[in-house]
Amino acid sequence: MKEYKLESLVYYAKAFGKKEHIVESSTKDIQDKLDEYALQGYRLVSTDATGFGFAVYFYLYFERDKN
């Protein structure tokens, strides 16, 4: 049997920020989440992202074998 986790991350566009500021700020945060869940025995199985207004939502889907 599998155990699942969903991690959601939200980033907001800055009116006067650099064009790539969301990519730059989200990369470290996403890597930190990947490392955190890997230490708990999870593996990344899917991702999704959507934009709404001035926000970008990233969804990371993890699974591991249930003990």
Biopython code that builds the backbone (N, CA, C, O; Angstrom):
import numpy as np
from Bio.PDB.StructureBuilder import StructureBuilder

atoms = [
    (1, "MET", "N", (0.839, -1.167, 0.000)),
    (1, "MET", "CA", (0.000, 0.000, 0.000)),
    (1, "MET", "C", (0.895, 1.245, 0.000)),
    (1, "MET", "O", (1.983, 1.238, 0.576)),
    (2, "LYS", "N", (0.433, 2.289, -0.639)),
    (2, "LYS", "CA", (1.201, 3.533, -0.749)),
    (2, "LYS", "C", (0.645, 4.605, 0.190)),
    (2, "LYS", "O", (-0.534, 4.607, 0.544)),
    (3, "GLU", "N", (1.530, 5.503, 0.572)),
    (3, "GLU", "CA", (1.168, 6.679, 1.356)),
    (3, "GLU", "C", (1.501, 7.897, 0.498)),
    (3, "GLU", "O", (2.554, 7.939, -0.138)),
    (4, "TYR", "N", (0.614, 8.879, 0.478)),
    (4, "TYR", "CA", (0.770, 10.028, -0.417)),
    (4, "TYR", "C", (0.822, 11.336, 0.356)),
    (4, "TYR", "O", (0.231, 11.466, 1.428)),
    (5, "LYS", "N", (1.534, 12.295, -0.204)),
    (5, "LYS", "CA", (1.616, 13.652, 0.344)),
    (5, "LYS", "C", (1.528, 14.643, -0.803)),
    (5, "LYS", "O", (2.021, 14.389, -1.902)),
    (6, "LEU", "N", (0.899, 15.764, -0.536)),
    (6, "LEU", "CA", (0.823, 16.872, -1.487)),
    (6, "LEU", "C", (1.453, 18.084, -0.835)),
    (6, "LEU", "O", (1.119, 18.433, 0.297)),
    (7, "GLU", "N", (2.349, 18.716, -1.537)),
    (7, "GLU", "CA", (2.961, 19.956, -1.066)),
    (7, "GLU", "C", (2.592, 21.053, -2.050)),
    (7, "GLU", "O", (2.797, 20.907, -3.255)),
    (8, "SER", "N", (2.049, 22.153, -1.539)),
    (8, "SER", "CA", (1.667, 23.293, -2.377)),
    (8, "SER", "C", (2.555, 24.480, -2.040)),
    (8, "SER", "O", (2.772, 24.792, -0.869)),
    (9, "LEU", "N", (3.062, 25.132, -3.062)),
    (9, "LEU", "CA", (3.889, 26.319, -2.891)),
    (9, "LEU", "C", (3.286, 27.447, -3.721)),
    (9, "LEU", "O", (2.887, 27.232, -4.865)),
    (10, "VAL", "N", (3.220, 28.641, -3.150)),
    (10, "VAL", "CA", (2.620, 29.782, -3.837)),
    (10, "VAL", "C", (3.651, 30.903, -3.926)),
    (10, "VAL", "O", (4.328, 31.224, -2.950)),
    (11, "TYR", "N", (3.754, 31.486, -5.107)),
    (11, "TYR", "CA", (4.655, 32.618, -5.332)),
    (11, "TYR", "C", (3.872, 33.722, -6.014)),
    (11, "TYR", "O", (3.070, 33.466, -6.912)),
    (12, "TYR", "N", (4.110, 34.954, -5.583)),
    (12, "TYR", "CA", (3.391, 36.102, -6.125)),
    (12, "TYR", "C", (4.309, 36.944, -6.997)),
    (12, "TYR", "O", (5.473, 37.172, -6.665)),
    (13, "ALA", "N", (3.770, 37.394, -8.103)),
    (13, "ALA", "CA", (4.527, 38.256, -9.007)),
    (13, "ALA", "C", (4.737, 39.619, -8.359)),
    (13, "ALA", "O", (3.845, 40.165, -7.709)),
    (14, "LYS", "N", (5.927, 40.148, -8.551)),
    (14, "LYS", "CA", (6.247, 41.489, -8.056)),
    (14, "LYS", "C", (6.079, 42.457, -9.213)),
    (14, "LYS", "O", (6.562, 42.209, -10.317)),
    (15, "ALA", "N", (5.405, 43.540, -8.959)),
    (15, "ALA", "CA", (5.128, 44.514, -10.008)),
    (15, "ALA", "C", (6.406, 45.061, -10.645)),
    (15, "ALA", "O", (6.441, 45.313, -11.850)),
    (16, "PHE", "N", (7.445, 45.244, -9.844)),
    (16, "PHE", "CA", (8.680, 45.815, -10.371)),
    (16, "PHE", "C", (9.858, 44.859, -10.252)),
    (16, "PHE", "O", (11.014, 45.284, -10.255)),
    (17, "GLY", "N", (9.562, 43.563, -10.147)),
    (17, "GLY", "CA", (10.614, 42.563, -10.026)),
    (17, "GLY", "C", (11.170, 42.175, -11.381)),
    (17, "GLY", "O", (10.614, 42.518, -12.424)),
    (18, "LYS", "N", (12.283, 41.448, -11.344)),
    (18, "LYS", "CA", (12.858, 40.941, -12.579)),
    (18, "LYS", "C", (11.907, 39.938, -13.213)),
    (18, "LYS", "O", (11.075, 39.336, -12.535)),
    (19, "LYS", "N", (12.040, 39.771, -14.496)),
    (19, "LYS", "CA", (11.165, 38.878, -15.250)),
    (19, "LYS", "C", (11.207, 37.444, -14.733)),
    (19, "LYS", "O", (10.184, 36.760, -14.735)),
    (20, "GLU", "N", (12.363, 36.984, -14.294)),
    (20, "GLU", "CA", (12.547, 35.594, -13.861)),
    (20, "GLU", "C", (12.526, 35.429, -12.342)),
    (20, "GLU", "O", (12.988, 34.403, -11.843)),
    (21, "HIS", "N", (12.008, 36.399, -11.593)),
    (21, "HIS", "CA", (12.127, 36.327, -10.136)),
    (21, "HIS", "C", (11.368, 35.148, -9.522)),
    (21, "HIS", "O", (11.799, 34.631, -8.491)),
    (22, "ILE", "N", (10.263, 34.708, -10.109)),
    (22, "ILE", "CA", (9.536, 33.564, -9.555)),
    (22, "ILE", "C", (10.363, 32.288, -9.735)),
    (22, "ILE", "O", (10.444, 31.467, -8.821)),
    (23, "VAL", "N", (10.965, 32.123, -10.889)),
    (23, "VAL", "CA", (11.807, 30.943, -11.119)),
    (23, "VAL", "C", (12.984, 30.944, -10.152)),
    (23, "VAL", "O", (13.310, 29.914, -9.562)),
    (24, "GLU", "N", (13.610, 32.083, -9.993)),
    (24, "GLU", "CA", (14.774, 32.174, -9.112)),
    (24, "GLU", "C", (14.406, 31.879, -7.655)),
    (24, "GLU", "O", (15.128, 31.150, -6.975)),
    (25, "SER", "N", (13.309, 32.429, -7.178)),
    (25, "SER", "CA", (12.951, 32.232, -5.773)),
    (25, "SER", "C", (12.353, 30.848, -5.514)),
    (25, "SER", "O", (12.519, 30.298, -4.425)),
    (26, "SER", "N", (11.667, 30.288, -6.495)),
    (26, "SER", "CA", (11.026, 28.991, -6.270)),
    (26, "SER", "C", (12.000, 27.822, -6.377)),
    (26, "SER", "O", (11.773, 26.786, -5.751)),
    (27, "THR", "N", (13.067, 27.954, -7.142)),
    (27, "THR", "CA", (13.987, 26.847, -7.361)),
    (27, "THR", "C", (14.571, 26.317, -6.056)),
    (27, "THR", "O", (14.576, 25.106, -5.832)),
    (28, "LYS", "N", (15.061, 27.195, -5.199)),
    (28, "LYS", "CA", (15.637, 26.764, -3.927)),
    (28, "LYS", "C", (14.567, 26.146, -3.045)),
    (28, "LYS", "O", (14.805, 25.101, -2.439)),
    (29, "ASP", "N", (13.399, 26.757, -2.956)),
    (29, "ASP", "CA", (12.323, 26.233, -2.113)),
    (29, "ASP", "C", (11.872, 24.850, -2.569)),
    (29, "ASP", "O", (11.659, 23.963, -1.742)),
    (30, "ILE", "N", (11.728, 24.664, -3.864)),
    (30, "ILE", "CA", (11.305, 23.369, -4.396)),
    (30, "ILE", "C", (12.377, 22.315, -4.126)),
    (30, "ILE", "O", (12.054, 21.194, -3.736)),
    (31, "GLN", "N", (13.642, 22.662, -4.330)),
    (31, "GLN", "CA", (14.722, 21.716, -4.043)),
    (31, "GLN", "C", (14.735, 21.343, -2.570)),
    (31, "GLN", "O", (14.949, 20.178, -2.234)),
    (32, "ASP", "N", (14.512, 22.306, -1.687)),
    (32, "ASP", "CA", (14.457, 22.026, -0.253)),
    (32, "ASP", "C", (13.329, 21.042, 0.068)),
    (32, "ASP", "O", (13.513, 20.136, 0.882)),
    (33, "LYS", "N", (12.171, 21.212, -0.560)),
    (33, "LYS", "CA", (11.042, 20.294, -0.340)),
    (33, "LYS", "C", (11.365, 18.897, -0.863)),
    (33, "LYS", "O", (11.045, 17.901, -0.215)),
    (34, "LEU", "N", (11.993, 18.822, -2.025)),
    (34, "LEU", "CA", (12.394, 17.525, -2.574)),
    (34, "LEU", "C", (13.347, 16.810, -1.620)),
    (34, "LEU", "O", (13.191, 15.616, -1.366)),
    (35, "ASP", "N", (14.324, 17.528, -1.097)),
    (35, "ASP", "CA", (15.282, 16.945, -0.161)),
    (35, "ASP", "C", (14.599, 16.511, 1.140)),
    (35, "ASP", "O", (14.878, 15.435, 1.668)),
    (36, "GLU", "N", (13.708, 17.357, 1.643)),
    (36, "GLU", "CA", (12.986, 17.056, 2.888)),
    (36, "GLU", "C", (12.175, 15.768, 2.766)),
    (36, "GLU", "O", (12.247, 14.902, 3.638)),
    (37, "TYR", "N", (11.409, 15.643, 1.694)),
    (37, "TYR", "CA", (10.569, 14.461, 1.522)),
    (37, "TYR", "C", (11.399, 13.220, 1.180)),
    (37, "TYR", "O", (11.026, 12.111, 1.562)),
    (38, "ALA", "N", (12.505, 13.387, 0.474)),
    (38, "ALA", "CA", (13.376, 12.247, 0.170)),
    (38, "ALA", "C", (13.944, 11.654, 1.458)),
    (38, "ALA", "O", (14.064, 10.435, 1.576)),
    (39, "LEU", "N", (14.291, 12.496, 2.411)),
    (39, "LEU", "CA", (14.798, 12.013, 3.697)),
    (39, "LEU", "C", (13.744, 11.202, 4.453)),
    (39, "LEU", "O", (14.086, 10.351, 5.275)),
    (40, "GLN", "N", (12.469, 11.463, 4.176)),
    (40, "GLN", "CA", (11.371, 10.740, 4.819)),
    (40, "GLN", "C", (10.960, 9.500, 4.020)),
    (40, "GLN", "O", (10.012, 8.805, 4.385)),
    (41, "GLY", "N", (11.676, 9.232, 2.932)),
    (41, "GLY", "CA", (11.400, 8.042, 2.131)),
    (41, "GLY", "C", (10.403, 8.246, 1.008)),
    (41, "GLY", "O", (10.001, 7.275, 0.365)),
    (42, "TYR", "N", (9.993, 9.477, 0.753)),
    (42, "TYR", "CA", (9.058, 9.768, -0.333)),
    (42, "TYR", "C", (9.809, 9.957, -1.640)),
    (42, "TYR", "O", (10.994, 10.290, -1.651)),
    (43, "ARG", "N", (9.108, 9.740, -2.730)),
    (43, "ARG", "CA", (9.657, 10.066, -4.043)),
    (43, "ARG", "C", (8.627, 10.931, -4.771)),
    (43, "ARG", "O", (7.420, 10.780, -4.586)),
    (44, "LEU", "N", (9.127, 11.823, -5.586)),
    (44, "LEU", "CA", (8.267, 12.709, -6.364)),
    (44, "LEU", "C", (7.650, 11.915, -7.507)),
    (44, "LEU", "O", (8.369, 11.300, -8.294)),
    (45, "VAL", "N", (6.322, 11.925, -7.602)),
    (45, "VAL", "CA", (5.660, 11.154, -8.654)),
    (45, "VAL", "C", (4.977, 12.038, -9.689)),
    (45, "VAL", "O", (4.703, 11.585, -10.800)),
    (46, "SER", "N", (4.697, 13.289, -9.345)),
    (46, "SER", "CA", (4.031, 14.169, -10.299)),
    (46, "SER", "C", (4.159, 15.613, -9.834)),
    (46, "SER", "O", (4.379, 15.890, -8.655)),
    (47, "THR", "N", (4.015, 16.517, -10.782)),
    (47, "THR", "CA", (4.002, 17.945, -10.467)),
    (47, "THR", "C", (2.928, 18.621, -11.300)),
    (47, "THR", "O", (2.467, 18.091, -12.311)),
    (48, "ASP", "N", (2.547, 19.797, -10.853)),
    (48, "ASP", "CA", (1.592, 20.606, -11.604)),
    (48, "ASP", "C", (1.822, 22.046, -11.193)),
    (48, "ASP", "O", (2.353, 22.316, -10.115)),
    (49, "ALA", "N", (1.428, 22.957, -12.039)),
    (49, "ALA", "CA", (1.526, 24.379, -11.721)),
    (49, "ALA", "C", (0.393, 25.099, -12.427)),
    (49, "ALA", "O", (-0.041, 24.712, -13.512)),
    (50, "THR", "N", (-0.067, 26.147, -11.786)),
    (50, "THR", "CA", (-1.123, 26.950, -12.384)),
    (50, "THR", "C", (-0.938, 28.400, -11.962)),
    (50, "THR", "O", (-0.397, 28.684, -10.893)),
    (51, "GLY", "N", (-1.383, 29.293, -12.796)),
    (51, "GLY", "CA", (-1.320, 30.705, -12.480)),
    (51, "GLY", "C", (-2.720, 31.260, -12.294)),
    (51, "GLY", "O", (-3.653, 30.878, -13.001)),
    (52, "PHE", "N", (-2.856, 32.164, -11.338)),
    (52, "PHE", "CA", (-4.137, 32.801, -11.100)),
    (52, "PHE", "C", (-3.865, 34.208, -10.618)),
    (52, "PHE", "O", (-3.296, 34.405, -9.544)),
    (53, "GLY", "N", (-4.267, 35.179, -11.402)),
    (53, "GLY", "CA", (-3.986, 36.559, -11.032)),
    (53, "GLY", "C", (-2.497, 36.810, -10.997)),
    (53, "GLY", "O", (-1.795, 36.581, -11.982)),
    (54, "PHE", "N", (-2.012, 37.286, -9.855)),
    (54, "PHE", "CA", (-0.588, 37.573, -9.693)),
    (54, "PHE", "C", (0.156, 36.433, -8.998)),
    (54, "PHE", "O", (1.306, 36.604, -8.592)),
    (55, "ALA", "N", (-0.487, 35.276, -8.859)),
    (55, "ALA", "CA", (0.127, 34.157, -8.142)),
    (55, "ALA", "C", (0.386, 32.977, -9.074)),
    (55, "ALA", "O", (-0.335, 32.754, -10.047)),
    (56, "VAL", "N", (1.440, 32.230, -8.744)),
    (56, "VAL", "CA", (1.741, 30.963, -9.406)),
    (56, "VAL", "C", (1.740, 29.899, -8.315)),
    (56, "VAL", "O", (2.411, 30.045, -7.294)),
    (57, "TYR", "N", (0.988, 28.839, -8.538)),
    (57, "TYR", "CA", (0.863, 27.745, -7.581)),
    (57, "TYR", "C", (1.585, 26.521, -8.128)),
    (57, "TYR", "O", (1.330, 26.089, -9.252)),
    (58, "PHE", "N", (2.489, 25.967, -7.324)),
    (58, "PHE", "CA", (3.189, 24.741, -7.676)),
    (58, "PHE", "C", (2.675, 23.631, -6.768)),
    (58, "PHE", "O", (2.533, 23.823, -5.561)),
    (59, "TYR", "N", (2.400, 22.482, -7.349)),
    (59, "TYR", "CA", (1.931, 21.324, -6.594)),
    (59, "TYR", "C", (2.916, 20.185, -6.812)),
    (59, "TYR", "O", (3.224, 19.825, -7.948)),
    (60, "LEU", "N", (3.401, 19.626, -5.720)),
    (60, "LEU", "CA", (4.343, 18.505, -5.764)),
    (60, "LEU", "C", (3.656, 17.307, -5.122)),
    (60, "LEU", "O", (3.211, 17.380, -3.976)),
    (61, "TYR", "N", (3.572, 16.211, -5.856)),
    (61, "TYR", "CA", (2.908, 15.003, -5.380)),
    (61, "TYR", "C", (3.958, 13.940, -5.072)),
    (61, "TYR", "O", (4.772, 13.584, -5.925)),
    (62, "PHE", "N", (3.924, 13.438, -3.834)),
    (62, "PHE", "CA", (4.899, 12.457, -3.366)),
    (62, "PHE", "C", (4.201, 11.169, -2.958)),
    (62, "PHE", "O", (3.025, 11.167, -2.594)),
    (63, "GLU", "N", (4.960, 10.063, -3.029)),
    (63, "GLU", "CA", (4.452, 8.801, -2.516)),
    (63, "GLU", "C", (5.598, 8.004, -1.905)),
    (63, "GLU", "O", (6.768, 8.221, -2.222)),
    (64, "ARG", "N", (5.232, 7.073, -1.018)),
    (64, "ARG", "CA", (6.186, 6.118, -0.449)),
    (64, "ARG", "C", (5.415, 4.877, -0.053)),
    (64, "ARG", "O", (4.193, 4.908, 0.092)),
    (65, "ASP", "N", (6.142, 3.782, 0.121)),
    (65, "ASP", "CA", (5.509, 2.554, 0.586)),
    (65, "ASP", "C", (5.137, 2.733, 2.057)),
    (65, "ASP", "O", (5.947, 3.189, 2.865)),
    (66, "LYS", "N", (3.906, 2.369, 2.388)),
    (66, "LYS", "CA", (3.445, 2.483, 3.756)),
    (66, "LYS", "C", (4.053, 1.365, 4.592)),
    (66, "LYS", "O", (4.072, 0.205, 4.180)),
    (67, "ASN", "N", (4.547, 1.724, 5.763)),
    (67, "ASN", "CA", (5.189, 0.735, 6.647)),
    (67, "ASN", "C", (4.173, -0.055, 7.426)),
    (67, "ASN", "O", (4.541, -0.926, 8.214)),
]
sb = StructureBuilder()
sb.init_structure("model")
sb.init_model(0)
sb.init_chain("A")
sb.init_seg("    ")
for serial, (resi, resn, name, xyz) in enumerate(atoms, 1):
    if name == "N":
        sb.init_residue(resn, " ", resi, " ")
    sb.init_atom(name, np.array(xyz, "f"), 0.0, 1.0, " ", f" {name:<3s}", serial, name[0])
structure = sb.get_structure()
